[in-house]
Amino acid sequence: MGTHQRPYGPRPRSGLAHALSVRVFTSLFSTRTPVLMAVPTHTGAVRTLLAGRGETSRFHVIGYREPDRPTTPEGLLDHCGLSAATLAAQATIMLKEHRP
């Protein structure tokens, strides 16, 4: 990580020295809108960092899941829910459910 990059987790409660400050986190993710995060890793670590901030209800995290069998790159994206079509559909659902 560069000197200005920080993980998404909480600075005050987690003890992570490089976590985003509340101000920076809020400027990136607002405080009221739903957020769809597509990550290239297992989702547990990201969810843990968000939970440390008390930010679980409006974040939907999608990431890597082990496939049951060998597959193509496109098949892996579909399996993980990371294809463009699946992400667009999920974002549409989240926006329809969002009540400002």
C-alpha positions as CSV (number, residue, x, y, z in Angstrom):
1,M,0.0,0.0,0.0
2,G,1.1,3.5,-0.7
3,T,1.5,6.0,2.1
4,H,-1.9,7.5,1.5
5,Q,-3.9,4.3,1.0
6,R,-5.7,2.8,4.0
7,P,-7.9,-0.2,4.6
8,Y,-11.6,0.5,4.9
9,G,-11.8,-0.5,8.5
10,P,-12.3,1.7,11.5
11,R,-9.5,3.8,12.9
12,P,-10.7,4.4,16.4
13,R,-12.0,0.9,17.4
14,S,-9.9,-1.5,15.5
15,G,-6.5,-0.2,16.3
16,L,-5.5,-0.3,12.6
17,A,-3.1,2.6,12.2
18,H,-3.8,2.9,8.5
19,A,-7.6,2.8,8.6
20,L,-9.6,5.5,6.9
21,S,-10.6,8.4,9.1
22,V,-14.3,8.9,9.6
23,R,-14.2,12.0,7.4
24,V,-12.5,10.2,4.5
25,F,-14.7,7.1,4.9
26,T,-17.8,9.4,4.8
27,S,-16.5,11.3,1.8
28,L,-16.1,8.0,-0.1
29,F,-19.2,6.2,1.0
30,S,-21.6,8.9,2.3
31,T,-23.7,8.0,5.3
32,R,-27.1,7.2,3.8
33,T,-26.7,5.5,0.4
34,P,-26.5,1.8,-0.2
35,V,-23.0,0.6,-1.3
36,L,-22.2,-2.4,-3.4
37,M,-18.7,-3.5,-3.0
38,A,-17.2,-6.1,-5.4
39,V,-13.9,-7.3,-4.0
40,P,-11.4,-9.7,-5.5
41,T,-11.0,-11.7,-2.3
42,H,-13.2,-13.5,0.2
43,T,-15.7,-11.2,1.7
44,G,-15.2,-12.0,5.4
45,A,-12.3,-9.6,6.0
46,V,-14.1,-6.7,4.3
47,R,-17.3,-7.4,6.2
48,T,-15.4,-7.5,9.5
49,L,-13.8,-4.1,8.8
50,L,-17.2,-2.6,8.0
51,A,-18.8,-4.2,11.0
52,G,-16.2,-2.5,13.2
53,R,-17.6,0.8,12.0
54,G,-21.2,-0.3,12.6
55,E,-21.8,-0.1,8.8
56,T,-23.3,-3.5,8.0
57,S,-26.9,-2.8,6.9
58,R,-26.2,-0.6,3.8
59,F,-23.2,-2.4,2.5
60,H,-23.6,-5.4,0.2
61,V,-20.2,-7.1,-0.3
62,I,-19.7,-9.6,-3.1
63,G,-16.4,-11.4,-3.6
64,Y,-14.5,-14.6,-4.4
65,R,-16.1,-18.0,-3.6
66,E,-14.4,-21.3,-4.4
67,P,-15.9,-23.0,-7.4
68,D,-17.1,-26.6,-7.0
69,R,-15.3,-27.6,-10.2
70,P,-12.8,-26.1,-12.7
71,T,-14.4,-23.3,-14.7
72,T,-13.6,-20.6,-17.2
73,P,-12.9,-17.0,-16.1
74,E,-16.4,-16.0,-17.2
75,G,-17.8,-19.0,-15.3
76,L,-15.9,-17.9,-12.2
77,L,-17.3,-14.4,-12.4
78,D,-20.8,-15.8,-12.7
79,H,-20.2,-18.3,-9.8
80,C,-19.0,-15.5,-7.5
81,G,-21.7,-13.1,-8.5
82,L,-19.2,-10.7,-10.0
83,S,-20.3,-10.6,-13.6
84,A,-21.3,-7.2,-14.9
85,A,-24.9,-8.4,-15.4
86,T,-25.2,-9.7,-11.8
87,L,-23.6,-6.6,-10.3
88,A,-25.9,-4.3,-12.3
89,A,-29.0,-6.3,-11.3
90,Q,-27.9,-6.2,-7.6
91,A,-27.3,-2.4,-7.8
92,T,-30.7,-1.9,-9.4
93,I,-32.4,-3.9,-6.6
94,M,-30.5,-1.9,-3.9
95,L,-31.5,1.4,-5.5
96,K,-35.1,0.4,-5.7
97,E,-35.1,-0.6,-2.0
98,H,-33.3,2.6,-0.9
99,R,-35.5,5.1,0.8
100,P,-33.7,8.4,1.2
